[in-house]
Amino acid sequence: MRNGRKDWAMTEQRRRPVASYKTYREAERAVDHLSDHGFPVERVAIIGQDLRLVEQVIGRMDYGRAALHGAASGALPGVLIGWLFGLVNWLDPVLSALLLALYGLIFGAIVGALSGMLLHALQGGRRNFASLRSMEPSQYEVVVDEEVADEAVRLIGGLQTTDGGPTRT
């Protein structure tokens, strides 16, 4: 117990897998089913197994796109810094905050666009594409504390899934 609450670390309790699913949605549905039947869900975890990195290419990166990405990245910090400096003005904080936020947006977008183009130029033709990375497990295991595992297996056994049910582990 820390700060008056229980900390349920994965290493403190012995856990046992009770079901395995191909999608996160199915594993989530199993935990919802346990919750609906009064099961102590604070003793449950969903664990993704066999992770793989998937990088989806979303387009070609050229100077225009690099400038656009840089401008978008620089605009938000510029607005926030300008707005904070504007709030410090005691005479008319609302007007100065809005005006400095606008100046910050413009300045941040310009600096960000120039930085984006410079970084793209420094890469020298390597990585001329934009992409999104994600980690995707091949399956999801529902694990529960050893003391309540038999009850979880019984409850999950009554769950109907779209692919014919959980894989028993």
trRosetta pair geometry for C-beta under 8 A, 3 or more apart (Angstrom, degrees):
i j d omega theta_ij theta_ji phi_ij phi_ji
1 4 6.9 16 174 -119 108 12
1 5 6.9 161 -152 74 78 21
1 6 6.0 -47 -100 -91 74 55
1 7 7.6 157 -117 4 26 82
2 5 6.9 -31 73 60 60 71
2 7 5.6 16 26 -24 109 125
7 12 7.8 119 103 -13 80 153
8 12 6.9 -131 -155 55 43 127
8 13 7.0 -11 -160 -5 86 127
8 42 6.1 166 -26 164 161 93
8 43 7.4 -130 -148 -96 146 49
9 12 4.6 96 62 -9 89 105
9 13 7.9 157 78 6 56 80
10 13 7.5 -84 -160 49 28 84
10 15 7.0 -50 -159 -8 76 141
10 45 6.5 34 -105 -64 102 167
13 43 7.3 -121 156 -145 170 86
13 145 4.7 -56 169 -115 137 100
13 146 7.3 -167 169 8 87 85
14 145 7.1 84 74 -156 55 64
14 146 4.4 4 96 -21 102 130
15 45 6.8 -17 -145 30 159 118
15 143 4.4 60 157 156 122 117
15 144 6.4 169 -150 86 87 18
15 145 5.9 -58 -100 -94 70 36
15 146 6.6 -134 -102 -41 18 72
16 143 6.4 170 82 -153 24 83
16 144 6.5 -28 59 62 75 68
16 145 7.9 27 16 143 81 14
16 146 5.3 92 -18 -99 111 67
16 149 4.3 9 61 -109 127 152
17 20 6.7 19 176 -59 127 91
17 141 4.6 -52 -128 -173 116 124
17 142 7.1 107 -154 73 66 47
17 143 5.0 -49 -89 -93 53 85
17 169 4.1 -21 110 81 125 141
18 142 5.5 -53 59 96 91 96
18 143 6.8 144 3 -116 79 31
18 144 5.6 13 -18 11 129 108
18 149 5.8 -169 -76 -158 111 83
18 152 4.6 -72 -108 113 173 117
18 153 5.0 -137 -153 -75 107 74
18 156 5.9 130 136 17 116 150
18 169 7.3 39 60 46 0 97
19 27 7.7 172 101 -117 105 75
19 30 5.8 -146 75 -149 148 162
19 141 7.3 161 88 -153 45 57
19 142 4.7 11 57 41 91 113
19 153 7.8 158 -46 -114 90 64
19 156 5.1 -131 -40 161 140 155
19 166 3.4 -21 -159 173 115 154
19 167 6.9 120 -167 59 63 50
19 168 6.9 -42 -109 -100 60 43
19 169 7.0 173 -108 6 11 97
20 49 7.8 -23 -140 14 112 140
20 139 5.4 18 179 164 104 128
20 140 7.0 157 -157 81 57 44
20 141 5.0 -25 -101 -99 80 72
20 142 7.6 -150 -75 15 34 72
20 166 6.3 126 48 -177 42 91
20 167 4.2 -42 67 68 99 104
20 168 7.8 -73 18 19 92 3
20 169 5.3 91 -27 -46 113 116
21 24 7.7 139 98 -87 121 15
21 26 3.8 -167 -165 94 141 117
21 27 4.5 -159 41 -57 135 80
21 30 6.9 -162 -42 -13 137 132
21 139 6.6 157 79 -165 37 80
21 140 4.9 -21 63 63 90 96
21 141 7.9 170 19 -84 69 27
21 142 7.4 49 -5 -22 107 99
21 161 7.6 -150 -120 -139 112 160
21 166 5.9 -60 -70 -121 82 84
21 167 7.3 177 -74 17 35 90
22 26 6.7 51 49 28 65 144
22 138 7.9 -49 -143 161 67 57
22 139 5.9 -51 -106 -112 41 77
22 140 7.7 -1 87 19 5 85
22 163 6.7 17 22 29 125 171
23 26 4.8 97 65 3 86 100
23 27 7.3 -155 99 -1 49 85
23 140 7.1 -30 109 10 18 124
24 27 5.6 -58 -151 40 39 110
24 28 6.0 41 151 -22 71 107
24 46 7.2 86 -144 158 80 143
24 48 7.6 -23 -87 -87 101 103
24 137 7.9 103 -65 51 95 113
24 140 5.5 121 -97 -55 54 155
25 28 5.6 -54 -146 38 29 113
25 29 6.3 34 152 -23 63 105
26 29 5.5 -50 -147 33 32 115
26 30 6.7 37 151 -22 63 100
26 140 7.4 155 70 57 88 124
26 161 5.6 47 -143 -144 112 131
26 162 7.5 -116 -95 31 111 94
26 163 7.2 -36 -98 20 152 114
26 166 7.6 161 152 -91 117 80
27 30 5.6 -49 -153 30 35 113
27 31 6.8 31 150 -14 64 102
27 46 4.8 110 146 -136 130 122
27 140 3.9 -83 -41 115 151 134
27 141 7.6 40 -119 67 131 7
27 142 5.5 177 -151 -59 91 96
28 31 5.8 -55 -151 37 34 108
28 32 6.3 38 149 -19 66 105
28 46 7.0 -14 -72 -75 61 162
29 32 5.5 -51 -147 37 33 115
29 33 6.3 40 150 -24 64 103
29 159 7.3 139 128 -172 98 133
29 161 7.1 131 92 -109 139 93
30 33 5.5 -50 -150 32 32 116
30 34 6.6 35 150 -18 63 101
30 142 5.3 -99 101 -55 138 159
30 156 5.4 24 -156 -125 109 108
30 159 5.9 146 -114 94 73 177
30 166 6.5 55 -92 -70 142 133
31 34 5.5 -47 -150 34 37 114
31 35 6.4 39 150 -20 65 104
31 41 6.2 89 -175 -140 93 115
31 44 5.6 156 -125 131 103 148
31 46 6.5 -77 -41 -54 138 112
31 142 6.4 -168 -62 -127 87 123
32 35 5.5 -54 -148 38 33 114
32 36 6.2 37 152 -23 66 104
33 36 5.7 -50 -146 33 30 113
33 37 6.7 13 157 -5 61 110
33 155 6.7 161 130 149 99 101
33 156 6.7 111 92 -106 132 60
33 158 7.9 -176 174 82 130 86
33 159 4.7 4 -152 -96 174 123
34 37 6.1 -72 -153 45 29 100
34 39 3.8 -61 177 52 89 143
34 41 5.9 132 106 -89 112 91
34 44 6.4 126 89 -67 159 157
34 152 6.2 -1 -114 -130 129 85
34 155 5.6 101 -107 112 70 143
34 156 7.0 -16 -66 -65 97 85
35 38 7.9 70 -178 -50 31 13
35 39 6.4 -79 -72 54 29 88
35 41 4.8 -1 -84 -51 91 140
37 155 5.2 -174 73 -141 155 128
39 44 7.4 61 127 -43 119 130
39 148 7.3 133 -160 163 94 132
39 151 6.7 166 -118 126 103 113
39 152 6.4 93 -150 -95 145 77
39 155 6.0 -116 -57 20 134 171
40 43 4.9 48 105 8 102 113
40 44 7.9 163 104 -18 58 92
40 148 6.6 -115 46 -106 107 174
41 44 5.0 -50 -156 24 59 122
43 144 5.6 52 126 -161 92 83
43 145 4.3 -64 -171 1 113 114
43 147 8.0 -77 -165 60 150 96
43 148 5.7 71 111 43 151 139
44 142 6.5 -16 -166 -171 105 92
44 143 7.2 150 -156 82 55 46
44 144 5.1 -24 -100 -98 70 84
44 152 7.3 151 -96 -117 107 140
45 142 7.6 160 82 -155 43 47
45 143 5.1 -16 62 63 92 95
45 144 7.7 173 20 -81 67 39
46 140 5.5 -1 -175 -178 99 114
46 141 7.3 160 -156 80 50 44
46 142 5.9 -24 -101 -99 71 65
46 143 7.9 165 -93 20 22 75
47 140 6.9 152 74 -158 40 61
47 141 4.8 -18 61 60 96 95
47 143 5.9 19 -1 1 119 119
48 51 6.2 70 124 -77 113 91
48 135 7.8 109 117 130 154 105
48 137 3.1 -150 -174 -46 101 151
48 139 7.7 153 -154 86 53 38
48 140 5.6 -32 -97 -101 58 76
49 137 5.5 91 48 -166 39 116
49 138 6.4 -62 93 56 80 81
49 139 5.0 -15 54 68 111 85
49 140 7.1 -178 9 -91 85 24
49 141 6.0 62 -32 -14 119 105
50 137 6.1 103 66 -159 64 70
50 138 4.1 -25 86 23 124 114
50 139 6.6 51 32 23 113 82
51 135 5.1 -8 -163 -175 115 106
51 136 7.1 138 -150 71 62 33
51 137 5.4 -41 -88 -89 63 68
52 135 7.3 153 73 -155 33 60
52 136 5.7 -29 62 65 84 84
52 137 7.9 140 14 -103 72 22
52 138 7.1 62 -5 -48 111 92
53 133 6.4 -16 -170 -164 97 104
53 134 7.7 154 -155 81 53 36
53 135 6.1 -34 -98 -100 59 67
54 133 7.2 151 82 -154 48 53
54 134 5.3 -19 63 65 96 85
54 135 7.6 157 18 -103 80 17
54 136 5.3 21 -6 2 125 122
55 131 4.9 31 175 158 94 140
55 132 7.3 167 -154 81 54 37
55 133 4.9 -20 -101 -99 79 78
56 131 6.0 162 81 -160 42 84
56 132 5.1 -12 58 58 98 89
56 133 7.9 -177 19 -82 68 29
56 134 7.5 13 -3 11 105 105
57 129 5.2 -19 -146 161 110 136
57 130 7.4 113 -160 79 62 47
57 131 4.8 -46 -100 -96 49 100
58 129 8.0 141 48 170 53 90
58 130 5.2 -54 65 101 95 95
58 131 6.0 154 6 -110 83 36
58 132 6.0 56 -31 -10 126 96
59 65 7.0 -161 115 -132 123 158
59 129 6.8 172 95 -157 35 75
59 130 5.0 3 61 46 83 108
60 65 7.3 151 100 7 62 156
60 128 6.4 -2 -162 143 78 89
60 129 5.8 -56 -117 -106 40 70
60 130 7.5 21 86 8 9 84
61 65 5.4 -129 -138 86 53 128
61 66 6.0 72 -179 -61 96 90
61 120 6.6 -151 151 -128 111 118
61 127 7.2 3 44 134 144 70
61 128 5.1 -153 60 -171 89 46
61 129 5.4 -161 -2 -92 96 8
61 130 5.0 124 -69 -42 99 79
62 65 5.3 89 47 17 66 101
62 66 6.9 -124 100 -6 30 95
62 120 7.8 77 164 177 20 148
62 128 7.4 38 -76 -166 55 98
63 66 5.6 -56 -142 39 31 113
63 67 6.2 33 157 -21 65 105
63 117 5.4 41 -156 -129 88 97
63 120 6.1 171 -104 98 56 146
63 121 7.6 36 -103 -61 101 88
64 67 5.8 -56 -150 35 28 111
64 68 6.4 28 152 -19 63 106
65 68 5.5 -51 -146 36 35 114
65 69 6.3 34 155 -17 66 104
65 130 6.7 -113 152 -35 136 131
66 69 5.9 -53 -146 38 29 109
66 70 6.2 29 154 -17 63 110
66 116 4.3 171 156 152 74 97
66 117 5.4 124 105 -88 116 47
66 119 7.0 -162 -170 71 122 87
66 120 3.6 -43 -120 -44 166 146
67 70 5.7 -58 -145 41 29 112
67 71 6.1 32 156 -23 66 106
67 113 4.2 34 -166 -160 83 90
67 114 7.7 35 -125 -59 89 28
67 116 5.2 162 -98 84 28 122
67 117 5.0 17 -75 -55 88 101
68 71 5.8 -51 -144 34 29 111
68 72 6.5 27 156 -16 62 105
68 113 7.4 32 -63 -114 23 93
68 116 7.5 -123 44 118 34 164
69 72 5.9 -56 -150 37 30 110
69 73 6.3 27 153 -17 64 109
69 116 5.4 153 75 -135 83 142
69 130 7.4 180 -68 -109 146 132
70 73 5.6 -59 -146 39 31 110
70 74 6.1 19 159 -12 68 112
70 112 4.1 171 154 154 72 72
70 113 4.8 142 91 -99 111 25
70 114 7.1 -145 134 42 147 31
70 115 5.1 175 -154 72 129 81
70 116 2.2 -131 -36 -27 127 119
70 117 6.8 -92 13 -14 154 63
70 119 7.5 157 -84 28 124 116
71 74 6.0 -62 -141 43 28 104
71 75 6.1 39 159 -38 65 105
71 109 4.2 33 -160 -162 89 80
71 110 7.5 35 -116 -61 92 22
71 112 4.8 142 -100 91 24 111
71 113 4.0 21 -64 -63 93 94
71 116 7.0 -72 -19 6 60 141
72 75 6.0 -44 -141 17 27 116
72 76 7.8 24 167 -15 56 98
72 109 7.8 37 -60 -121 26 86
72 112 7.1 -145 44 137 32 147
73 76 7.5 -63 -168 26 27 100
73 77 8.0 7 153 4 59 108
73 112 5.0 173 72 -152 79 129
73 116 7.2 136 33 -67 122 114
74 77 6.4 -66 -157 46 42 102
74 78 5.9 43 153 -25 75 115
74 108 4.0 -177 149 166 81 74
74 109 5.5 163 87 -89 104 23
74 110 7.5 -106 110 50 146 35
74 111 5.1 -176 -158 78 150 83
74 112 2.1 -149 -5 -44 123 118
74 113 7.0 -97 30 -16 137 58
74 115 6.9 132 -62 30 130 125
75 78 5.6 -65 -151 39 29 115
75 79 6.3 29 157 -21 67 105
75 105 5.3 27 -160 -154 86 71
75 108 4.9 140 -106 101 24 113
75 109 4.4 30 -80 -71 92 88
75 112 6.5 -80 -27 19 62 151
76 79 5.8 -51 -147 33 32 110
76 80 6.5 26 158 -15 64 107
76 108 7.2 -138 41 140 30 152
77 80 5.7 -58 -146 40 34 110
77 81 6.1 30 159 -16 70 108
77 108 5.6 171 73 -135 75 137
78 81 6.1 -57 -143 39 27 105
78 82 6.1 25 160 -15 64 112
78 104 3.8 169 160 161 72 74
78 105 5.3 151 103 -86 115 21
78 106 7.4 -144 147 46 147 34
78 107 5.3 176 -145 74 130 80
78 108 2.0 -132 -30 -26 130 127
78 109 6.7 -93 28 -18 155 62
78 111 7.4 149 -74 36 124 115
78 112 7.8 -107 -24 -22 122 115
79 82 5.9 -62 -146 42 26 109
79 83 6.1 25 158 -20 65 111
79 101 5.0 37 -158 -167 72 86
79 104 5.1 154 -87 99 23 113
79 105 4.6 37 -74 -74 90 85
79 108 6.7 -84 -18 24 61 149
80 83 5.8 -55 -143 37 28 111
80 84 6.4 26 158 -17 64 106
80 101 7.9 46 -63 -127 16 91
80 104 7.2 -138 43 141 35 149
81 84 5.9 -55 -147 37 30 109
81 85 6.4 27 156 -14 65 106
81 104 5.3 176 70 -140 82 136
81 108 7.6 142 33 -68 114 123
82 85 5.9 -57 -147 40 30 108
82 86 6.2 32 154 -22 65 109
82 97 7.9 121 133 -166 73 49
82 100 3.9 -172 -178 142 86 77
82 101 4.4 158 101 -94 111 31
82 102 7.1 -136 137 35 154 34
82 103 5.5 168 -130 69 139 80
82 104 2.4 -139 -23 -23 124 128
82 105 7.0 -80 26 -18 149 64
82 107 7.7 136 -63 37 124 118
83 86 5.5 -56 -149 36 30 115
83 87 6.6 35 153 -25 63 102
83 97 5.2 44 -153 -175 63 90
83 98 7.8 31 -112 -82 83 31
83 100 6.6 171 -73 91 27 96
83 101 4.0 37 -68 -85 83 109
83 104 6.9 -95 -17 33 65 151
84 87 5.8 -49 -152 27 34 113
84 88 7.3 41 150 -27 60 97
85 88 5.8 -47 -162 18 40 117
85 89 8.0 47 145 -25 61 92
85 100 5.2 -125 81 163 101 154
85 104 7.8 150 30 -64 117 128
86 89 6.0 -41 -167 14 46 113
86 93 6.6 115 144 -165 74 62
86 96 4.3 179 -153 122 87 75
86 97 3.1 153 113 -100 123 42
86 98 6.8 176 168 8 163 33
86 99 6.6 151 -114 55 132 72
86 100 3.7 -173 -60 38 106 125
86 101 6.2 -66 3 -30 146 81
87 93 5.3 43 -140 -165 45 114
87 97 5.0 49 -60 -94 64 121
88 93 7.7 156 46 -119 18 101
89 92 6.4 -24 126 61 119 56
89 93 5.4 167 77 -96 79 60
89 96 4.1 2 46 74 154 161
89 97 7.4 -150 38 -47 108 71
90 93 6.8 -2 -115 -55 21 101
91 96 7.7 80 68 -21 86 137
92 95 4.6 -13 145 39 116 112
92 96 5.6 118 92 -17 82 99
93 96 6.1 -66 -136 49 27 103
93 97 5.6 32 165 -27 68 112
94 97 5.9 -54 -143 33 22 111
94 98 6.6 17 159 -13 60 108
95 98 6.1 -60 -151 38 28 106
95 99 6.2 22 156 -15 65 112
96 99 5.6 -56 -140 42 33 110
96 100 5.9 27 162 -13 68 110
97 100 6.2 -58 -140 44 24 103
97 101 6.1 30 156 -24 61 109
98 101 5.6 -53 -144 34 28 114
98 102 6.5 31 155 -19 62 103
99 102 5.8 -53 -154 33 31 111
99 103 6.5 28 150 -14 65 105
100 103 5.4 -50 -144 40 38 112
100 104 6.0 44 152 -24 67 105
101 104 5.4 -52 -145 37 30 115
101 105 6.4 39 151 -25 63 101
102 105 5.6 -47 -150 29 32 115
102 106 6.7 26 154 -13 63 104
103 106 5.9 -57 -151 39 33 108
103 107 6.0 26 156 -13 68 112
104 107 5.8 -57 -137 44 29 107
104 108 5.7 29 162 -19 66 112
105 108 6.0 -57 -140 40 21 109
105 109 6.2 20 159 -18 60 110
106 109 5.9 -58 -148 36 26 109
106 110 6.4 23 156 -17 63 108
107 110 5.9 -57 -148 37 30 109
107 111 6.2 23 158 -12 66 109
108 111 5.9 -57 -141 43 29 106
108 112 5.8 30 158 -20 65 113
109 112 5.7 -56 -141 41 26 112
109 113 6.2 29 158 -22 63 107
110 113 5.9 -53 -146 34 27 110
110 114 6.5 23 157 -13 62 107
111 114 5.9 -57 -148 40 30 109
111 115 6.2 31 154 -19 65 109
112 115 5.6 -56 -144 39 30 111
112 116 6.2 33 156 -22 65 106
113 116 5.7 -52 -147 34 29 113
113 117 6.5 25 156 -14 63 105
114 117 5.9 -56 -148 39 31 107
114 118 6.2 31 154 -19 65 109
115 118 5.6 -57 -145 39 30 112
115 119 6.2 28 158 -16 66 107
116 119 6.0 -56 -145 38 27 107
116 120 6.3 27 155 -18 63 109
117 120 5.6 -56 -147 38 31 113
117 121 6.3 32 154 -20 66 106
118 121 5.7 -55 -148 36 30 111
118 122 6.3 30 154 -20 64 107
119 122 5.6 -53 -144 36 32 112
119 123 6.9 41 154 -29 62 99
120 123 6.0 -49 -158 21 33 114
121 124 7.7 40 163 -65 43 49
123 126 4.9 -122 168 59 93 83
123 127 5.7 -84 -176 53 143 100
123 128 7.9 169 109 -67 131 65
125 128 6.3 -27 -163 -48 47 119
137 140 6.1 102 97 -71 139 70
139 167 7.9 -40 -156 41 139 137
141 169 6.6 -2 -132 -12 113 160
142 152 7.6 -155 130 168 115 130
142 156 7.2 164 80 -98 148 151
142 166 7.6 -56 22 -136 120 147
144 148 5.6 -91 152 86 124 93
144 149 5.1 162 80 -96 106 66
144 152 4.5 150 3 -23 162 164
145 148 5.4 52 71 29 93 95
145 149 7.0 -135 92 -47 41 82
146 149 5.6 -30 -144 -15 33 122
148 151 5.1 -50 -172 42 74 116
148 152 6.0 79 131 -26 84 101
149 152 5.6 -57 -149 37 35 113
149 153 6.3 37 154 -22 69 103
150 153 5.7 -51 -149 33 32 112
150 154 6.6 34 152 -19 63 104
151 154 5.7 -54 -151 35 33 113
151 155 6.4 27 154 -15 67 107
152 155 5.8 -57 -145 40 31 107
152 156 6.0 24 160 -14 68 110
153 156 6.1 -57 -138 42 26 105
153 157 6.2 40 155 -34 61 105
154 157 5.7 -52 -154 22 26 119
154 158 7.6 18 153 -13 57 101
155 158 6.3 -61 -166 31 36 106
155 159 7.5 44 141 -33 64 100
156 159 5.3 -40 -160 10 50 122
156 166 6.0 -12 159 13 120 147
159 165 7.3 131 89 -130 79 77
159 166 7.2 47 74 -17 119 107
160 165 7.3 -60 -135 -81 39 81
161 164 6.7 -30 77 51 94 23
161 165 5.3 150 31 -88 107 28
161 166 6.7 110 -10 -45 147 61
